[in-house]
Amino acid sequence: MQNDLLLTIEDAARRLGMRPITLRMWASRRKIARCKIGRSVRIPESEVERIISASLVPALPERRK
C-alpha cells in the first residue's frame, strides 16, 4: 500500500464497473481495504487490482477437433 495511488470511491467504482454505493458498503463492512482521511474514504489502487485479479476466470484451453 506504500506509494499507492489513492482513488476516490467514485473513481474506484468506475474502474471496476460498479456502483459507488457497493464499494461504500464493502468499505464499511471491511470487505476491501480503505484509507480514511478525515471524512474522506479512499481506495488504494492496489486494492482495485486485487479485486480484479481475484475475480478473473481464466479462459479454457482450445479444444482439438
Secondary structure, DSSP 4 states (H G I P E B T S, - for coil): -TTPPEEEHHHHHHHHT--HHHHHHHHHTTSS--EEETTEEEEEHHHHHHHHHHH--PPPPPPP-
